[in-house]
Amino acid sequence: MWYSGVRPEDISEIVESHFIQGRVVERLVNRDANSLRAEIHSNRAKMLAAQSAKDSAGALPDDLNQMLRAYMESRVMLTALELDIFTAVGAGSTCDEVARKVSTHPRATEMLLNALAAMGLLFKQRGVFRNTPTTVRYFAEGSKDNARPACSTSPLSGIVGRH
């Protein structure tokens, strides 16, 4: 499905209708093959121009930048495991509920939960976080396939203000 002419105010409708409810936003669908081809070529030209400008400016290439930043996702995940976030989320919890369950600062817990959602390790809908099938299987207490470390010595819990 290819949407054309999408404006910022259309994004929430696309997410709700297409991704959550599985219904196409017909008013934005582009079904004209020639128009699609032209739009794809235009988008490709814009991308190549942006890459060229980035290269000319001496910016770090994306693949090297990704390598340098890759540890950040593992740190987020290790912190979640140390704090037993996936068990605390359970069948669904708000950030305040998770913070109470694991004795952490609500704002820092919200940042951690949002990072986990951005990484695809939690679902978030209307302020409620839920485990993915994978996280509930491997990282929630009581699962037969529980792969959480027996104990953690990571100092990372400090970043979420455990008290």
OpenMM code with the backbone's topology and positions (N, CA, C; nanometers):
from openmm import Vec3, app, unit

residues = "MET TRP TYR SER GLY VAL ARG PRO GLU ASP ILE SER GLU ILE VAL GLU SER HIS PHE ILE GLN GLY ARG VAL VAL GLU ARG LEU VAL ASN ARG ASP ALA ASN SER LEU ARG ALA GLU ILE HIS SER ASN ARG ALA LYS MET LEU ALA ALA GLN SER ALA LYS ASP SER ALA GLY ALA LEU PRO ASP ASP LEU ASN GLN MET LEU ARG ALA TYR MET GLU SER ARG VAL MET LEU THR ALA LEU GLU LEU ASP ILE PHE THR ALA VAL GLY ALA GLY SER THR CYS ASP GLU VAL ALA ARG LYS VAL SER THR HIS PRO ARG ALA THR GLU MET LEU LEU ASN ALA LEU ALA ALA MET GLY LEU LEU PHE LYS GLN ARG GLY VAL PHE ARG ASN THR PRO THR THR VAL ARG TYR PHE ALA GLU GLY SER LYS ASP ASN ALA ARG PRO ALA CYS SER THR SER PRO LEU SER GLY ILE VAL GLY ARG HIS".split()
positions = [
    Vec3(0.0856, -0.1161, 0.0000),
    Vec3(0.0000, 0.0000, 0.0000),
    Vec3(0.0901, 0.1223, 0.0000),
    Vec3(0.0603, 0.2169, -0.0871),
    Vec3(0.1415, 0.3374, -0.0946),
    Vec3(0.0512, 0.4571, -0.0707),
    Vec3(0.0817, 0.5334, 0.0356),
    Vec3(0.0080, 0.6546, 0.0649),
    Vec3(0.0830, 0.7730, 0.0056),
    Vec3(0.0109, 0.8631, -0.0575),
    Vec3(0.0708, 0.9826, -0.1164),
    Vec3(0.0065, 1.1067, -0.0572),
    Vec3(0.0846, 1.2141, -0.0571),
    Vec3(0.0322, 1.3410, -0.0070),
    Vec3(0.0065, 1.3400, 0.1416),
    Vec3(0.0789, 1.2579, 0.2127),
    Vec3(0.0583, 1.2460, 0.3573),
    Vec3(0.1118, 1.3713, 0.4265),
    Vec3(0.0282, 1.4283, 0.5124),
    Vec3(0.0652, 1.5464, 0.5915),
    Vec3(0.0808, 1.5031, 0.7374),
    Vec3(0.1508, 1.5816, 0.8167),
    Vec3(0.1689, 1.5440, 0.9584),
    Vec3(0.0365, 1.5136, 1.0294),
    Vec3(-0.0680, 1.5871, 0.9965),
    Vec3(-0.1965, 1.5633, 1.0636),
    Vec3(-0.2628, 1.4316, 1.0210),
    Vec3(-0.2112, 1.3653, 0.9150),
    Vec3(-0.2641, 1.2358, 0.8706),
    Vec3(-0.2022, 1.1178, 0.9457),
    Vec3(-0.0911, 1.1392, 1.0110),
    Vec3(-0.0153, 1.0284, 1.0711),
    Vec3(-0.0968, 0.9514, 1.1745),
    Vec3(-0.1618, 1.0228, 1.2665),
    Vec3(-0.2365, 0.9511, 1.3711),
    Vec3(-0.3488, 0.8667, 1.3106),
    Vec3(-0.4117, 0.9167, 1.2030),
    Vec3(-0.5168, 0.8385, 1.1365),
    Vec3(-0.4593, 0.7129, 1.0714),
    Vec3(-0.3434, 0.7256, 1.0090),
    Vec3(-0.2801, 0.6099, 0.9459),
    Vec3(-0.2430, 0.5053, 1.0506),
    Vec3(-0.1828, 0.5506, 1.1597),
    Vec3(-0.1435, 0.4575, 1.2660),
    Vec3(-0.2662, 0.3864, 1.3221),
    Vec3(-0.3682, 0.4630, 1.3586),
    Vec3(-0.4886, 0.4038, 1.4183),
    Vec3(-0.5616, 0.3132, 1.3201),
    Vec3(-0.5871, 0.3643, 1.2002),
    Vec3(-0.6665, 0.2890, 1.1033),
    Vec3(-0.5888, 0.1730, 1.0415),
    Vec3(-0.4719, 0.2014, 0.9856),
    Vec3(-0.3984, 0.0995, 0.9107),
    Vec3(-0.3245, 0.0015, 1.0023),
    Vec3(-0.2444, 0.0550, 1.0945),
    Vec3(-0.1604, -0.0331, 1.1749),
    Vec3(-0.2352, -0.1006, 1.2894),
    Vec3(-0.3265, -0.0307, 1.3528),
    Vec3(-0.3945, -0.0889, 1.4693),
    Vec3(-0.5200, -0.1652, 1.4270),
    Vec3(-0.6037, -0.1036, 1.3407),
    Vec3(-0.7304, -0.1661, 1.3026),
    Vec3(-0.7220, -0.2467, 1.1726),
    Vec3(-0.6097, -0.2328, 1.0989),
    Vec3(-0.5930, -0.3085, 0.9760),
    Vec3(-0.6782, -0.2587, 0.8598),
    Vec3(-0.7225, -0.1324, 0.8665),
    Vec3(-0.8044, -0.0736, 0.7598),
    Vec3(-0.7242, 0.0331, 0.6864),
    Vec3(-0.7236, 0.0241, 0.5546),
    Vec3(-0.6520, 0.1182, 0.4690),
    Vec3(-0.7207, 0.2550, 0.4742),
    Vec3(-0.6410, 0.3613, 0.4730),
    Vec3(-0.6939, 0.4977, 0.4675),
    Vec3(-0.7083, 0.5309, 0.3189),
    Vec3(-0.8242, 0.4997, 0.2638),
    Vec3(-0.8479, 0.5079, 0.1200),
    Vec3(-0.8201, 0.6453, 0.0612),
    Vec3(-0.8532, 0.7526, 0.1337),
    Vec3(-0.8363, 0.8861, 0.0777),
    Vec3(-0.6903, 0.9204, 0.0489),
    Vec3(-0.5961, 0.8454, 0.1082),
    Vec3(-0.4536, 0.8732, 0.0889),
    Vec3(-0.3838, 0.7722, -0.0020),
    Vec3(-0.4555, 0.6688, -0.0439),
    Vec3(-0.3950, 0.5628, -0.1251),
    Vec3(-0.3694, 0.6135, -0.2670),
    Vec3(-0.2496, 0.5838, -0.3161),
    Vec3(-0.2147, 0.6169, -0.4545),
    Vec3(-0.2087, 0.4852, -0.5313),
    Vec3(-0.2996, 0.4671, -0.6259),
    Vec3(-0.3060, 0.3431, -0.7024),
    Vec3(-0.2632, 0.3612, -0.8483),
    Vec3(-0.2261, 0.4840, -0.8859),
    Vec3(-0.1855, 0.5115, -1.0235),
    Vec3(-0.0387, 0.4729, -1.0416),
    Vec3(-0.0134, 0.3714, -1.1255),
    Vec3(0.1219, 0.3174, -1.1435),
    Vec3(0.2218, 0.4237, -1.1905),
    Vec3(0.1838, 0.5078, -1.2852),
    Vec3(0.2761, 0.6105, -1.3347),
    Vec3(0.3074, 0.7134, -1.2271),
    Vec3(0.2056, 0.7531, -1.1533),
    Vec3(0.2243, 0.8487, -1.0443),
    Vec3(0.3136, 0.7887, -0.9345),
    Vec3(0.2895, 0.6614, -0.9044),
    Vec3(0.3712, 0.5925, -0.8038),
    Vec3(0.5177, 0.5888, -0.8454),
    Vec3(0.5414, 0.5530, -0.9718),
    Vec3(0.6782, 0.5459, -1.0233),
    Vec3(0.7473, 0.6816, -1.0100),
    Vec3(0.6764, 0.7867, -1.0483),
    Vec3(0.7328, 0.9221, -1.0405),
    Vec3(0.7621, 0.9600, -0.8955),
    Vec3(0.6710, 0.9271, -0.8048),
    Vec3(0.6912, 0.9596, -0.6627),
    Vec3(0.8093, 0.8813, -0.6052),
    Vec3(0.8207, 0.7550, -0.6410),
    Vec3(0.9322, 0.6723, -0.5926),
    Vec3(1.0643, 0.7282, -0.6438),
    Vec3(1.0700, 0.7637, -0.7704),
    Vec3(1.1938, 0.8215, -0.8268),
    Vec3(1.2268, 0.9554, -0.7611),
    Vec3(1.1257, 1.0365, -0.7362),
    Vec3(1.1468, 1.1653, -0.6699),
    Vec3(1.1998, 1.1447, -0.5276),
    Vec3(1.1392, 1.0510, -0.4546),
    Vec3(1.1844, 1.0222, -0.3180),
    Vec3(1.3274, 0.9693, -0.3179),
    Vec3(1.3589, 0.8845, -0.4146),
    Vec3(1.4960, 0.8310, -0.4239),
    Vec3(1.5959, 0.9430, -0.4523),
    Vec3(1.5608, 1.0326, -0.5419),
    Vec3(1.6498, 1.1452, -0.5744),
    Vec3(1.6716, 1.2325, -0.4505),
    Vec3(1.5664, 1.2572, -0.3738),
    Vec3(1.5792, 1.3367, -0.2504),
    Vec3(1.6702, 1.2666, -0.1503),
    Vec3(1.6542, 1.1335, -0.1374),
    Vec3(1.7369, 1.0577, -0.0439),
    Vec3(1.8840, 1.0627, -0.0846),
    Vec3(1.9100, 1.0439, -0.2143),
    Vec3(2.0483, 1.0473, -0.2629),
    Vec3(2.1092, 1.1859, -0.2448),
    Vec3(2.0309, 1.2895, -0.2669),
    Vec3(2.0798, 1.4260, -0.2466),
    Vec3(2.1114, 1.4496, -0.0986),
    Vec3(2.0270, 1.3992, -0.0102),
    Vec3(2.0510, 1.4149, 0.1339),
    Vec3(2.1766, 1.3395, 0.1758),
    Vec3(2.1952, 1.2179, 0.1225),
    Vec3(2.3163, 1.1413, 0.1532),
    Vec3(2.4409, 1.2138, 0.1028),
    Vec3(2.4319, 1.2707, -0.0156),
    Vec3(2.5446, 1.3438, -0.0727),
    Vec3(2.5775, 1.4667, 0.0124),
    Vec3(2.4752, 1.5394, 0.0543),
    Vec3(2.4964, 1.6577, 0.1386),
    Vec3(2.5575, 1.6179, 0.2726),
    Vec3(2.5098, 1.5088, 0.3283),
    Vec3(2.5631, 1.4588, 0.4552),
    Vec3(2.7101, 1.4207, 0.4394),
    Vec3(2.7414, 1.3514, 0.3298),
    Vec3(2.8794, 1.3114, 0.3025),
    Vec3(2.9686, 1.4340, 0.2825),
    Vec3(2.9188, 1.5311, 0.2075),
    Vec3(2.9963, 1.6537, 0.1830),
    Vec3(3.0237, 1.7299, 0.3114),
    Vec3(2.9305, 1.7213, 0.4050),
    Vec3(2.9464, 1.7911, 0.5323),
    Vec3(3.0401, 1.7177, 0.6277),
    Vec3(3.0822, 1.5965, 0.5892),
    Vec3(3.1734, 1.5197, 0.6739),
    Vec3(3.1046, 1.4459, 0.7870),
    Vec3(2.9720, 1.4295, 0.7767),
    Vec3(2.8984, 1.3585, 0.8816),
    Vec3(2.9357, 1.2108, 0.8801),
    Vec3(2.9342, 1.1518, 0.9964),
    Vec3(2.9659, 1.0100, 1.0119),
    Vec3(2.8652, 0.9255, 0.9349),
    Vec3(2.9100, 0.8305, 0.8534),
    Vec3(2.8166, 0.7440, 0.7801),
    Vec3(2.7254, 0.6661, 0.8757),
    Vec3(2.6049, 0.6391, 0.8288),
    Vec3(2.5045, 0.5730, 0.9122),
    Vec3(2.5520, 0.4403, 0.9690),
    Vec3(2.6229, 0.3593, 0.8885),
    Vec3(2.6652, 0.2283, 0.9385),
    Vec3(2.7657, 0.2421, 1.0533),
    Vec3(2.8560, 0.3383, 1.0447),
    Vec3(2.9506, 0.3598, 1.1545),
    Vec3(2.8804, 0.4184, 1.2767),
    Vec3(2.7879, 0.5095, 1.2530),
    Vec3(2.7125, 0.5685, 1.3632),
    Vec3(2.6330, 0.4606, 1.4357),
    Vec3(2.5728, 0.3688, 1.3606),
    Vec3(2.4969, 0.2593, 1.4219),
    Vec3(2.5876, 0.1716, 1.5080),
    Vec3(2.7063, 0.1421, 1.4581),
    Vec3(2.7992, 0.0600, 1.5375),
    Vec3(2.8355, 0.1292, 1.6686),
    Vec3(2.8592, 0.2596, 1.6617),
    Vec3(2.8956, 0.3337, 1.7817),
    Vec3(2.7817, 0.3400, 1.8835),
    Vec3(2.6584, 0.3413, 1.8354),
    Vec3(2.5438, 0.3564, 1.9238),
    Vec3(2.4760, 0.2243, 1.9605),
    Vec3(2.5207, 0.1141, 1.9042),
    Vec3(2.4539, -0.0145, 1.9243),
    Vec3(2.4464, -0.0550, 2.0713),
    Vec3(2.5449, -0.0192, 2.1488),
    Vec3(2.5458, -0.0578, 2.2900),
    Vec3(2.4269, 0.0014, 2.3653),
    Vec3(2.3732, 0.1134, 2.3174),
    Vec3(2.2648, 0.1799, 2.3901),
    Vec3(2.1425, 0.0899, 2.4032),
    Vec3(2.1071, 0.0192, 2.2961),
    Vec3(1.9922, -0.0700, 2.3040),
    Vec3(2.0173, -0.1846, 2.4013),
    Vec3(2.1378, -0.2380, 2.4010),
    Vec3(2.1656, -0.3468, 2.4954),
    Vec3(2.1607, -0.2946, 2.6390),
    Vec3(2.2031, -0.1716, 2.6625),
    Vec3(2.1966, -0.1128, 2.7971),
    Vec3(2.0520, -0.0957, 2.8417),
    Vec3(1.9662, -0.0531, 2.7517),
    Vec3(1.8242, -0.0382, 2.7847),
    Vec3(1.7663, -0.1746, 2.8218),
    Vec3(1.7964, -0.2746, 2.7415),
    Vec3(1.7437, -0.4086, 2.7668),
    Vec3(1.7980, -0.4672, 2.8967),
    Vec3(1.9270, -0.4495, 2.9222),
    Vec3(1.9852, -0.5008, 3.0459),
    Vec3(1.9239, -0.4332, 3.1683),
    Vec3(1.8989, -0.3040, 3.1589),
    Vec3(1.8343, -0.2324, 3.2690),
    Vec3(1.6945, -0.2885, 3.2922),
    Vec3(1.6209, -0.3110, 3.1844),
    Vec3(1.4859, -0.3675, 3.1968),
    Vec3(1.4899, -0.5049, 3.2622),
    Vec3(1.5881, -0.5852, 3.2253),
    Vec3(1.5999, -0.7186, 3.2853),
    Vec3(1.6376, -0.7096, 3.4330),
    Vec3(1.7308, -0.6225, 3.4642),
    Vec3(1.7725, -0.6071, 3.6037),
    Vec3(1.6562, -0.5643, 3.6924),
    Vec3(1.5737, -0.4740, 3.6412),
    Vec3(1.4612, -0.4227, 3.7187),
    Vec3(1.3371, -0.5119, 3.7093),
    Vec3(1.3436, -0.6149, 3.6259),
    Vec3(1.2321, -0.7067, 3.6025),
    Vec3(1.1092, -0.6320, 3.5487),
    Vec3(1.1355, -0.5432, 3.4539),
    Vec3(1.0319, -0.4600, 3.3939),
    Vec3(0.9241, -0.5434, 3.3248),
    Vec3(0.9640, -0.6474, 3.2535),
    Vec3(0.8672, -0.7250, 3.1767),
    Vec3(0.7671, -0.7961, 3.2670),
    Vec3(0.8119, -0.8417, 3.3833),
    Vec3(0.7204, -0.8999, 3.4805),
    Vec3(0.6288, -0.7916, 3.5364),
    Vec3(0.6857, -0.6751, 3.5651),
    Vec3(0.6068, -0.5643, 3.6204),
    Vec3(0.5004, -0.5159, 3.5227),
    Vec3(0.5321, -0.5161, 3.3948),
    Vec3(0.4338, -0.4743, 3.2938),
    Vec3(0.3171, -0.5719, 3.2908),
    Vec3(0.3474, -0.7009, 3.3042),
    Vec3(0.2429, -0.8027, 3.3088),
    Vec3(0.1524, -0.7972, 3.1878),
    Vec3(0.0226, -0.8045, 3.2118),
    Vec3(-0.0756, -0.8030, 3.1033),
    Vec3(-0.1030, -0.6620, 3.0531),
    Vec3(-0.0463, -0.5627, 3.1220),
    Vec3(-0.0636, -0.4232, 3.0813),
    Vec3(-0.0560, -0.3322, 3.2012),
    Vec3(0.0282, -0.2308, 3.1929),
    Vec3(0.0454, -0.1378, 3.3033),
    Vec3(0.0848, -0.0008, 3.2508),
    Vec3(0.0494, 0.1028, 3.3248),
    Vec3(0.0964, 0.2373, 3.2939),
    Vec3(0.2370, 0.2534, 3.3498),
    Vec3(0.3036, 0.3603, 3.3119),
    Vec3(0.4394, 0.3808, 3.3638),
    Vec3(0.4370, 0.4013, 3.5154),
    Vec3(0.3351, 0.4688, 3.5678),
    Vec3(0.3267, 0.4887, 3.7130),
    Vec3(0.3092, 0.3555, 3.7863),
    Vec3(0.2296, 0.2656, 3.7297),
    Vec3(0.2099, 0.1344, 3.7912),
    Vec3(0.3395, 0.0541, 3.7907),
    Vec3(0.4114, 0.0569, 3.6783),
    Vec3(0.5393, -0.0143, 3.6709),
    Vec3(0.6375, 0.0459, 3.7705),
    Vec3(0.6446, 0.1769, 3.7773),
    Vec3(0.7371, 0.2439, 3.8701),
    Vec3(0.7090, 0.2022, 4.0142),
    Vec3(0.5826, 0.1930, 4.0506),
    Vec3(0.5479, 0.1497, 4.1872),
    Vec3(0.5905, 0.0046, 4.2105),
    Vec3(0.5665, -0.0810, 4.1112),
    Vec3(0.5998, -0.2225, 4.1263),
    Vec3(0.7489, -0.2470, 4.1413),
    Vec3(0.8316, -0.1685, 4.0713),
    Vec3(0.9761, -0.1923, 4.0751),
    Vec3(1.0508, -0.0868, 4.1564),
    Vec3(0.9765, 0.0008, 4.2231),
    Vec3(1.0341, 0.1048, 4.3109),
    Vec3(1.1328, 0.1952, 4.2378),
    Vec3(1.0869, 0.2528, 4.1275),
    Vec3(1.1698, 0.3459, 4.0513),
    Vec3(1.0955, 0.4769, 4.0327),
    Vec3(1.1682, 0.5787, 3.9901),
    Vec3(1.1109, 0.7103, 3.9667),
    Vec3(1.0176, 0.7040, 3.8445),
    Vec3(0.8947, 0.7561, 3.8561),
    Vec3(0.7990, 0.7444, 3.7452),
    Vec3(0.8476, 0.8044, 3.6123),
    Vec3(0.9086, 0.9214, 3.6141),
    Vec3(0.9517, 0.9848, 3.4887),
    Vec3(1.0634, 0.9038, 3.4226),
    Vec3(1.1584, 0.8584, 3.5005),
    Vec3(1.2671, 0.7775, 3.4448),
    Vec3(1.2141, 0.6433, 3.3953),
    Vec3(1.1174, 0.5874, 3.4669),
    Vec3(1.0564, 0.4614, 3.4243),
    Vec3(0.9829, 0.4807, 3.2930),
    Vec3(0.9148, 0.5926, 3.2788),
    Vec3(0.8456, 0.6220, 3.1531),
    Vec3(0.9444, 0.6285, 3.0366),
    Vec3(1.0592, 0.6916, 3.0583),
    Vec3(1.1603, 0.6984, 2.9524),
    Vec3(1.2103, 0.5590, 2.9154),
    Vec3(1.2321, 0.4744, 3.0163),
    Vec3(1.2767, 0.3374, 2.9903),
    Vec3(1.1699, 0.2592, 2.9140),
    Vec3(1.0459, 0.2691, 2.9572),
    Vec3(0.9370, 0.1975, 2.8905),
    Vec3(0.9197, 0.2448, 2.7461),
    Vec3(0.9303, 0.3757, 2.7236),
    Vec3(0.9203, 0.4275, 2.5870),
    Vec3(1.0353, 0.3783, 2.5005),
    Vec3(1.1545, 0.3699, 2.5584),
    Vec3(1.2687, 0.3164, 2.4832),
    Vec3(1.2437, 0.1700, 2.4465),
    Vec3(1.1915, 0.0925, 2.5405),
    Vec3(1.1605, -0.0482, 2.5128),
    Vec3(1.0526, -0.0605, 2.4049),
    Vec3(0.9557, 0.0287, 2.4077),
    Vec3(0.8516, 0.0271, 2.3047),
    Vec3(0.9112, 0.0641, 2.1687),
    Vec3(0.9990, 0.1629, 2.1666),
    Vec3(1.0640, 0.2027, 2.0411),
    Vec3(1.1490, 0.0892, 1.9846),
    Vec3(1.2038, 0.0078, 2.0712),
    Vec3(1.2853, -0.1064, 2.0286),
    Vec3(1.1996, -0.2272, 1.9896),
    Vec3(1.0691, -0.2183, 2.0093),
    Vec3(0.9803, -0.3292, 1.9745),
    Vec3(0.9718, -0.4357, 2.0818),
    Vec3(1.0169, -0.4038, 2.2041),
    Vec3(1.0131, -0.5014, 2.3133),
    Vec3(0.8877, -0.4877, 2.3987),
    Vec3(0.8172, -0.3780, 2.3835),
    Vec3(0.6876, -0.3567, 2.4479),
    Vec3(0.5940, -0.2936, 2.3457),
    Vec3(0.4644, -0.3109, 2.3666),
    Vec3(0.3633, -0.2388, 2.2900),
    Vec3(0.3147, -0.1253, 2.3792),
    Vec3(0.2813, -0.0123, 2.3187),
    Vec3(0.2242, 0.0984, 2.3949),
    Vec3(0.1004, 0.1474, 2.3219),
    Vec3(-0.0087, 0.1541, 2.3961),
    Vec3(-0.1325, 0.2067, 2.3393),
    Vec3(-0.2063, 0.2841, 2.4470),
    Vec3(-0.2296, 0.4105, 2.4188),
    Vec3(-0.3021, 0.4996, 2.5095),
    Vec3(-0.2435, 0.4985, 2.6507),
    Vec3(-0.1115, 0.5036, 2.6597),
    Vec3(-0.0445, 0.5126, 2.7889),
    Vec3(-0.0291, 0.3819, 2.8641),
    Vec3(-0.0738, 0.2716, 2.8039),
    Vec3(-0.0608, 0.1408, 2.8678),
    Vec3(0.0429, 0.0602, 2.7902),
    Vec3(0.1381, 0.0048, 2.8639),
    Vec3(0.2438, -0.0770, 2.8048),
    Vec3(0.2072, -0.2236, 2.8211),
    Vec3(0.2372, -0.3010, 2.7168),
    Vec3(0.2123, -0.4458, 2.7201),
    Vec3(0.3342, -0.5177, 2.6651),
    Vec3(0.3565, -0.6364, 2.7156),
    Vec3(0.4655, -0.7192, 2.6650),
    Vec3(0.4341, -0.7681, 2.5239),
    Vec3(0.5388, -0.7933, 2.4477),
    Vec3(0.5236, -0.8612, 2.3194),
    Vec3(0.5197, -1.0116, 2.3494),
    Vec3(0.4757, -1.0921, 2.2553),
    Vec3(0.4797, -1.2374, 2.2789),
    Vec3(0.6211, -1.2859, 2.3141),
    Vec3(0.7225, -1.2268, 2.2533),
    Vec3(0.8603, -1.2679, 2.2804),
    Vec3(0.9039, -1.2292, 2.4210),
    Vec3(0.8742, -1.1048, 2.4626),
    Vec3(0.9204, -1.0633, 2.5960),
    Vec3(0.8469, -1.1375, 2.7068),
    Vec3(0.7185, -1.1649, 2.6886),
    Vec3(0.6474, -1.2392, 2.7922),
    Vec3(0.6988, -1.3832, 2.7978),
    Vec3(0.7381, -1.4377, 2.6840),
    Vec3(0.7882, -1.5761, 2.6814),
    Vec3(0.9249, -1.5889, 2.7476),
    Vec3(1.0146, -1.4959, 2.7186),
    Vec3(1.1523, -1.5116, 2.7652),
    Vec3(1.1912, -1.4268, 2.8861),
    Vec3(1.1182, -1.3187, 2.9131),
    Vec3(1.1652, -1.2256, 3.0158),
    Vec3(1.0669, -1.1979, 3.1288),
    Vec3(0.9533, -1.2630, 3.1311),
    Vec3(0.8578, -1.2415, 3.2396),
    Vec3(0.8627, -1.3591, 3.3369),
    Vec3(0.8576, -1.3271, 3.4632),
    Vec3(0.8609, -1.4302, 3.5669),
    Vec3(0.7449, -1.5274, 3.5473),
    Vec3(0.7736, -1.6543, 3.5669),
    Vec3(0.6716, -1.7569, 3.5562),
    Vec3(0.6664, -1.8249, 3.4203),
    Vec3(0.7365, -1.7701, 3.3215),
    Vec3(0.7367, -1.8323, 3.1898),
    Vec3(0.8230, -1.9575, 3.1923),
    Vec3(0.7785, -2.0627, 3.1231),
    Vec3(0.8575, -2.1865, 3.1185),
    Vec3(0.9887, -2.1662, 3.0432),
    Vec3(0.9955, -2.0634, 2.9573),
    Vec3(1.1168, -2.0348, 2.8803),
    Vec3(1.1928, -1.9138, 2.9345),
    Vec3(1.1721, -1.8843, 3.0608),
    Vec3(1.2337, -1.7679, 3.1227),
    Vec3(1.3852, -1.7688, 3.1012),
    Vec3(1.4363, -1.6647, 3.0382),
    Vec3(1.5797, -1.6550, 3.0088),
    Vec3(1.6453, -1.5394, 3.0838),
    Vec3(1.5774, -1.4871, 3.1863),
    Vec3(1.6351, -1.3769, 3.2634),
    Vec3(1.7561, -1.4266, 3.3412),
    Vec3(1.8560, -1.3404, 3.3535),
    Vec3(1.9722, -1.3792, 3.4347),
    Vec3(1.9280, -1.4050, 3.5791),
    Vec3(1.9941, -1.5011, 3.6440),
    Vec3(1.9605, -1.5341, 3.7827),
    Vec3(1.9831, -1.4159, 3.8757),
    Vec3(2.0898, -1.3430, 3.8519),
    Vec3(2.1146, -1.2226, 3.9294),
    Vec3(2.1895, -1.1260, 3.8392),
    Vec3(2.1778, -1.0013, 3.8702),
    Vec3(2.2434, -0.9008, 3.7876),
    Vec3(2.3287, -0.8121, 3.8747),
    Vec3(2.4450, -0.7796, 3.8277),
    Vec3(2.5329, -0.6898, 3.9016),
    Vec3(2.5504, -0.5594, 3.8264),
    Vec3(2.4660, -0.5366, 3.7268),
    Vec3(2.4759, -0.4147, 3.6468),
    Vec3(2.4429, -0.2931, 3.7315),
    Vec3(2.5220, -0.1874, 3.7205),
    Vec3(2.4932, -0.0648, 3.7941),
    Vec3(2.3881, 0.0202, 3.7252),
    Vec3(2.3211, -0.0311, 3.6253),
    Vec3(2.2329, 0.0503, 3.5436),
    Vec3(2.1041, 0.0927, 3.6123),
    Vec3(2.0646, 0.0249, 3.7181),
    Vec3(1.9389, 0.0630, 3.7808),
    Vec3(1.9435, 0.2069, 3.8286),
    Vec3(2.0606, 0.2604, 3.8513),
    Vec3(2.0742, 0.3989, 3.8930),
    Vec3(2.0183, 0.4974, 3.7927),
    Vec3(2.0148, 0.4598, 3.6646),
    Vec3(1.9654, 0.5542, 3.5656),
    Vec3(1.8152, 0.5721, 3.5724),
    Vec3(1.7441, 0.4839, 3.6389),
    Vec3(1.6010, 0.5021, 3.6531),
    Vec3(1.5641, 0.5389, 3.7969),
    Vec3(1.6620, 0.5725, 3.8769),
    Vec3(1.6351, 0.6253, 4.0107),
    Vec3(1.5688, 0.5276, 4.1040),
    Vec3(1.6175, 0.4061, 4.1098),
    Vec3(1.5611, 0.3070, 4.2015),
    Vec3(1.5733, 0.3603, 4.3435),
    Vec3(1.4652, 0.3452, 4.4201),
    Vec3(1.4709, 0.3921, 4.5593),
    Vec3(1.4038, 0.2956, 4.6520),
] * unit.nanometer
topology = app.Topology()
chain = topology.addChain("A")
for resn in residues:
    res = topology.addResidue(resn, chain)
    for name in ("N", "CA", "C"):
        topology.addAtom(name, app.Element.getBySymbol(name[0]), res)
